[in-house]
Amino acid sequence: MDLDEAYRECERITWTQARNFAYGIRLLPAPKRRGLAVIYAFARRIDDIGDGTMPPEDKITALEDARLALGDLGAAGAEDPVLLALADVERNFPIPVQAFGELIDGCIADVRGTSYGTFEDLLHYCRCVAGSIGRLSLGIYGTSGDAGLAARLADSLGVALQLTNILRDVREDYQNGRVYLPSEDLVKFSVDSVALGGDEPKSPPETPPAHRGAARPPVPPGAPFGGAGPEFSRLMEFEVERARDWYATGLGLLPMLDWRSAACTGAMAGIYRRLLERIAAQPAEVLRGRMSLSTGQKAAVAVKALAGRIG
């Protein structure tokens, strides 16, 4: 497989699997579009290992193998199109390849069923799995301003997107044995983690060691959808407002980017921010299933981003 074929394979992965990001990536000029598709394709590989069906120890071994491959991209052979293209991206863009190691760390935490006692604990995870992608993307975009500030803003925007993902997927994650919402928040708003399972609860994930023995508040009596009563609504209002704050900070990156890179970022962030506002309007819906925008709504956000408007 030659380099052009390797890039085409990464773009194929992106267009077929990046349900939200593809709307933004398509707004980039060809070299940056191809480069960002490669970033997505390798990140997708890592995510697919973590979310796959292998036994946990095999997943961790595969993730560590991916980490090792990053350390020797120059040896990437034609049999692996994603690594072949990633080696070329590294040669042509100032991407922080080591940031993929943070993504791998976050996926290993998922495999091990890590729960989060405080928001600071969750923030570290978000920076690993999403802030890292923001910083890698910035390497493709480039910036005309303070590179350190731009990296911090890209990290913050990644955190905003991940917090939105967490709120959208609370039911699905719980049913897969994962709870991302900090236990301190659940206690604060008297929401039992069992409530996050919606109307098809499973056995709750194990309480993290630091929080074993802590009082677990009861599920509100008679609340529909596994506990979507006023306590759950107040919890979601709190989490939504926190995510809005991260968007407010992270979107400060856009003026530091060229027009098309800003449009790409604005489209991706706009789709997720609009989804966040849907969650804010109907918090109990996240316990019924995954909320999403329609294809038309996503396209409309992308068009607005081209005009310099977000969401």
N, C-alpha and C positions, 0 to 999 in steps of 0.2 A: 504494500500500500504506500503510495507517495503522499507528500505533505498536503496537496490539495484535497485528496480523498479523505485524509485524516480530518481536515477542517470540515469537510462536508458531513462527515459522520457526527462530529460534535454539534453542528447546526441541526442535523436531523434529530438528535437526542433533545436538543433545546426546543425545537418547534413542536415536537410530539409530547414532551413531558412538562415543559415549563408553562403551566396554565396561566400564570399571572405575569411572570417576568418576560415572557416572549413579547408581550405588547410593548414594553419599553425597549428591549434589545433591538427590535426591528427599526427603531428610529435612528440608530447609529449609522455613521458611514461604514462602508464595508470592512476596513481593517479592524476597527474597534468592535463592530458587530461580530466578526469572526472570533476576535480575541475573547470577548465576553461570553460567547457561546462555549468556548473551551473551558473557561472558568466554571460555567454552569455544569458542563458535562462531567468534569471531575468531581465537583461537589455532589452531583447527583449520584455518582458512583459510590461515594462515601455514605450518603444517606440511604441508598438502596441496601448496602451491607447492613447498616444498623437496623433497618426496618424489615429485613428479609426473614427467612424461615430457618436459617441455620441455628444450631445450638449456640447459646451465648458465648462460650469459650471459642468456638470456631469463628464467630463474628469478630471477637476481639483480635484473634490471630489475623484475620483478613484485613482488619483496620490497621493493624501494625504493619502488615505487608505493604499497604498503601502508603503509609508514612515512610517506609524504607524506599519505596519507589521515588518519592519526592526528592530524596537525597541524592539520587543518581539519574536525573532526567536525561543527562547526556547519553546515557546508555539505552534510552528508550528505543525499541526496535519497531519495525514496520508492522509487527503483528498486533500492536496495541495503539490504535489510532488516537485515543484520548491522550495518552502519555506523549506520543509523538508530537501532537499539536501543542500540548502544554509546554514541551521543551522549546518549541519555536516561539511561543508567546513569551516565555521567560527571556529569550534572547532579544526580543523586540520591544518589550514593555517593561517598565520598572515595577513589576508586581512583587509583593512580599510573599513569595511562595511558602514561607514558613507559616503563614497564617492558615494554610490548609491543615497544619498540625493542630491548631486550636479547634478547627471543625472536627477533626478526628477525636480529640479529647472530649468534646461535647457528645459525640455519638457513642463513645465508650461509656460515658455517664448514663446515657439512655439505656444502653444494653444492660448495665448493672442495676437499672431501676432506681436511680438516684432521685430522692425527693428533696424539697427545698424548704428549710425552716424559715428563712428570712428573705426579704427582697434582695439584699446584698448577695446572698447565695445564688438566687435566680439570675441576678444581673451578670455574674461571672459566666454562667451558662450561656446567656443570651449573647454576650460578647464573643464567646467561643464559636457558637454555631451561626450567628448572623452578623455580628460586628466584623468578624473575619472576612465574610463575603463582601461587606461594604468596603473594607480596606483593599481587598483584591480588585474590586471593581474600580476603585479610585486609581489604581495603577494603570488600568486600561484607559480611563477618561483623561487623566492628567489634570493639573490644576494650575491656575495662574497666580494663586495666592500662597499663603503660608501652608506649606505641606503638612506640618505637624497639626495645625488647626484643622485642615481639611480631613486628615485621617481621623481625628477625634469626632468630627461631625459625621463622617461616614459610619463610624462605629455607632454613634448615637442613633442614626437613622436605621441601621441594622437592628438595634435593640427595639426600636418602635415597631418594625415589621414583625419581629419575633414575638413580641408581646401580643400583637394582634393575632398571630397564628395560635398562640396559647389559648386566648379567649375563644377563638373560633372552634378549637378542637378539644375543649375540656371533656366532652362526653367520649369522644373517640379515644383520647389519650387514657382516660380513666379505665375504659374497657380493655385497653391494652396494658394495664398495670402501671400507668404513669400518672402522677399528679405534679403539675408544674406550679400551680398557684401556691405561694408561700403558706406554710401552715400557720404562721403568725396572722395572716390575713383571714384565713378560715376561722380561726379562733376569735379574732376581733369582730367578725360579722356573724358569729354563731352559725356557721355553715359546716356540716359534717362532710368530709370528703366523699362519703357514700352518695351524697346528693349529686355529685358531679357525673354520676353514671347515667343520669336521665331515667328513662323508664325501663332500662334493661341493666340494672346494676350487677356488677361482679364483686367478688371479694376485694376489699380495698387494698391498695398497695401497702407494704409494710411501712410503719411510721419510722422516719429517720432516727438513728440512735439518739441524737441530741434532744429529740422531742418525745421519746417514749415516756409514758407515764403522765404526759400532759393531758389535761381534761379535754375530752372530745365532746363537743356540744351535740345535742340530739338533733335529728332531722326534724324540721318544723312539721308539726302534726297536720296531716291532710293536704300537704303541699303537692301540687301536680308535678309530673315530670321529674321524679326523683328528688324533690326538694326545692323547686323553683318558686319559692314563696318570697315574701318581702326581704328576708335576710339575704337570699341569693341575689336579688335585684340590687340591693345596696352594695353587696360585694362587687358585682359587675360594674356598677357605677364608679366605684373606687378604682377598679383596675383599668377601666376605660379612661378615666381622667389621668391616671398615671401614664398610659400610653400616649395620650394627646400631648402631654408635656415632652415626651421623648421625640414625637414628631416635630413639635415646635422648635426644639433644639436642632435636630438632625436636618431639617429642611433648610437650615442656614447654609448648608453645603452648596445649594444650587447656584447662588450668585458666583461661586468660585469655579464653576465649570463652564466649558464652552456651550454654545446654544444647544447642540444636538445631544451632548452628554447630559445637560440639565433636563432636556425633554425626556430622555430615556429614564433618568432617575425620577423625574416628576411623575411620569406615567406609572412606574412601578409603585412609588410611594402613594400616589393618588388612588390607585386601585385598593391598596390595603387600608388607606385612611377612610375611604368611603365604606369599605366593609366594616371597619371599626364603628362608624356611625350607625350602620344597620344593627350591629350588636347592641349599641347604646340604646337604640329605639325599641328593640325587642330582645332583651337579654335572655328570656326563657327559651327562645328559639334555638340557642346553642345546645340545649339539652334534648332537642328533637333530632338533630343531625347537623351535618356541616353546612353552614351558611356560605353563600357565594354570590358574586355578581353575575349577571348574564353576559354573554358575549358582546351584545350591543352596548351594555353599560361600560364594560372594559374598554371597548373601542372608543367610546365617547370620552372617557378619561384620557386616553392616549392622544386624541385630537386636541383636547384642551391643553395638554402638556406641550404640544407643539406650538401652541399660541402663548406659552409662558404662564399658564394658569394651572393650579394644582387641584385635582379632585373634581 
